[in-house]
Amino acid sequence: ERGHEVHVVTYHFGESLPLRNVHLHRIPDWTREKAIVVGPTRNRPLYDFQMIFTAMKTIRRHRLDLIHAHGYEAALVAACCRPFVRVPVLYSAHNAMGDELASYDFFRSKKMAKALAWVLDRTVPRIGDRCIPHSANLQEFLHARGLSERTDPVLNFGVDFERMPVGDRQRLRAECILTDEPVILYSGVVDQFQRLDLLLES
């Protein structure tokens, strides 16, 4: 909307949603895997390796000025691309691995998962020439790692109110036999690191 040309490089799976003024580039579908899984998987390293080449191809073909890396894997992909494409990296901090990596069932050893998380938390955020924290906790996390000079103010995720669906609250309550007490709809993933126990407790 501000006149920038935006290209998104991502995995091969996912819905083909309509995008406004955004060009989508997916990696080749080598595995025929369609399930979207949060966290590490057996094939994820292959997908990230493919992302390096798809990203470099996209950056060179369209002469892009900046890599905006969302999350850890994207930052690692950006680090592999940067020596070849020579563009700055803006890192969006969505999470800290110390908070979640050991919670996945992917790792047999929790000690190994925690050790890997420790390494990732101390190296990956440094990839960004600038860092955008998406919560106050992540801002503190970046500052604690000596990245205050390159960390921007907290940028909360936005909601496009023009595209918000409008529903009939009273009809929903009647159909679901809900009382007048407050009802919370949670639409995220149900992995342990999301701390649904805190949501239920509150």
C-alpha positions in Angstrom: 0.0 0.0 0.0 3.0 2.3 0.5 4.3 1.5 -3.0 6.9 -1.1 -2.2 7.2 -4.2 -4.3 6.9 -7.2 -2.0 7.9 -10.8 -2.7 7.2 -13.7 -0.3 9.3 -16.8 -0.5 7.8 -19.8 1.4 7.3 -23.5 1.5 5.5 -25.5 -1.1 2.4 -26.3 1.0 -0.4 -24.0 2.1 -3.6 -22.5 0.8 -3.6 -20.4 -2.3 -5.1 -17.3 -0.6 -5.7 -14.1 -2.6 -2.9 -11.6 -1.9 -3.0 -7.9 -2.4 0.0 -6.4 -4.1 2.3 -9.3 -3.0 4.1 -11.8 -5.3 4.3 -15.4 -3.9 7.2 -17.7 -4.6 7.0 -21.3 -3.4 9.9 -23.8 -3.2 9.6 -26.9 -5.5 7.4 -29.7 -4.2 9.9 -32.6 -3.9 8.3 -34.6 -1.1 4.5 -34.3 -1.8 4.1 -33.5 1.8 0.9 -31.4 2.4 0.5 -31.4 6.2 1.4 -28.1 7.9 3.3 -28.9 11.1 4.5 -26.3 13.7 8.0 -27.0 14.7 10.8 -29.2 13.5 10.1 -32.1 11.1 12.2 -34.7 9.3 11.9 -32.8 6.0 12.2 -29.3 7.3 16.0 -29.0 6.7 15.4 -30.0 3.1 12.8 -27.3 2.7 15.0 -24.6 4.3 17.8 -25.7 2.0 15.5 -25.2 -1.0 14.4 -21.8 0.4 18.0 -20.5 0.1 18.0 -21.1 -3.7 14.4 -19.9 -4.3 15.2 -16.7 -2.2 18.4 -16.0 -4.1 16.7 -16.5 -7.4 13.9 -14.2 -6.4 16.2 -11.5 -5.1 18.4 -11.5 -8.2 15.6 -11.7 -10.7 13.6 -8.8 -9.2 16.7 -6.8 -7.8 15.3 -6.6 -4.3 16.7 -4.2 -1.8 16.0 -6.0 1.5 15.4 -9.4 3.0 12.7 -9.3 5.7 13.2 -12.6 7.6 10.3 -13.8 9.7 11.5 -16.1 12.4 14.5 -18.3 13.0 14.5 -20.5 9.9 14.0 -17.5 7.6 16.9 -15.7 9.3 19.2 -18.7 8.8 18.1 -18.8 5.1 18.9 -15.0 4.9 22.3 -15.6 6.4 23.1 -18.1 3.7 21.8 -15.8 0.9 23.5 -12.6 2.1 27.1 -13.3 0.9 25.8 -13.9 -2.6 23.2 -11.2 -2.9 24.6 -8.4 -0.7 21.4 -7.0 0.7 20.6 -6.0 4.3 18.5 -8.3 6.5 15.6 -7.2 8.7 14.9 -9.8 11.3 11.3 -10.1 12.7 11.5 -11.7 16.2 8.4 -13.8 16.7 9.8 -16.1 19.4 12.8 -17.3 21.4 13.8 -21.0 20.9 14.5 -21.4 24.6 10.8 -21.0 25.2 9.6 -23.7 22.8 12.2 -26.0 21.2 12.3 -28.6 24.0 8.5 -28.7 24.0 8.3 -30.4 20.7 8.2 -34.2 20.6 10.7 -34.2 17.7 13.7 -34.4 20.1 14.3 -37.5 22.1 16.7 -35.7 24.4 15.4 -32.6 26.1 19.0 -31.7 27.0 20.0 -31.7 23.4 17.0 -29.5 22.4 17.8 -27.0 25.2 21.4 -26.9 24.1 20.4 -26.2 20.5 18.0 -23.6 21.6 20.7 -21.9 23.7 23.0 -21.7 20.6 20.2 -20.5 18.3 19.0 -17.8 20.7 22.6 -16.4 20.9 23.3 -16.5 17.2 20.2 -16.1 15.0 19.0 -12.7 16.2 22.5 -11.3 15.3 21.9 -12.1 11.7 19.6 -9.1 11.3 21.1 -5.7 10.5 17.9 -4.5 12.3 15.6 -6.4 14.6 11.9 -5.9 15.0 10.5 -7.4 18.3 6.8 -8.3 18.1 6.3 -8.3 21.9 7.7 -6.5 24.9 9.2 -9.9 26.1 11.1 -10.3 22.8 12.3 -6.7 23.0 13.8 -7.5 26.4 15.2 -10.8 25.0 17.0 -8.9 22.2 18.3 -6.2 24.6 19.7 -8.9 26.9 21.7 -10.3 24.0 23.4 -6.9 23.4 21.3 -6.0 20.4 19.8 -2.8 21.8 21.5 -0.6 19.1 19.9 -2.5 16.3 16.5 -3.3 17.9 13.5 -1.2 16.9 10.5 -0.5 19.2 7.9 -3.2 19.6 5.7 -3.6 16.6 2.6 -5.5 17.5 0.9 -7.6 14.8 -1.8 -5.7 13.1 -5.4 -6.7 12.3 -7.0 -5.6 9.1 -10.4 -4.5 10.4 -11.7 -4.0 6.9 -11.4 -7.8 6.3 -12.8 -8.9 9.7 -15.8 -11.2 9.3 -19.0 -9.9 10.8 -21.1 -12.5 12.7 -24.3 -12.7 14.6 -23.3 -13.1 18.2 -26.8 -13.9 19.6 -27.4 -16.6 16.9 -24.0 -18.2 17.7 -24.8 -18.3 21.4 -28.2 -19.8 20.7 -26.9 -22.5 18.3 -24.0 -23.5 20.6 -26.2 -23.2 23.8 -23.8 -20.7 25.4 -24.7 -18.8 28.5 -24.1 -15.0 29.1 -20.6 -15.6 30.5 -17.7 -14.4 28.3 -16.6 -16.8 25.6 -13.1 -16.9 24.3 -12.4 -18.2 20.8 -8.8 -19.4 20.4 -7.7 -19.9 16.8 -4.0 -20.8 17.1 -2.1 -24.0 17.3 -2.4 -26.1 20.4 1.3 -26.8 21.0 2.6 -26.7 24.5 4.7 -23.5 24.0 1.4 -21.5 23.3 0.7 -21.9 27.1 -3.0 -22.6 26.7 -2.9 -23.4 30.5 -2.5 -19.7 31.1 -5.4 -18.9 28.8 -7.6 -21.4 30.7 -6.5 -20.1 34.0 -7.2 -16.5 33.2 
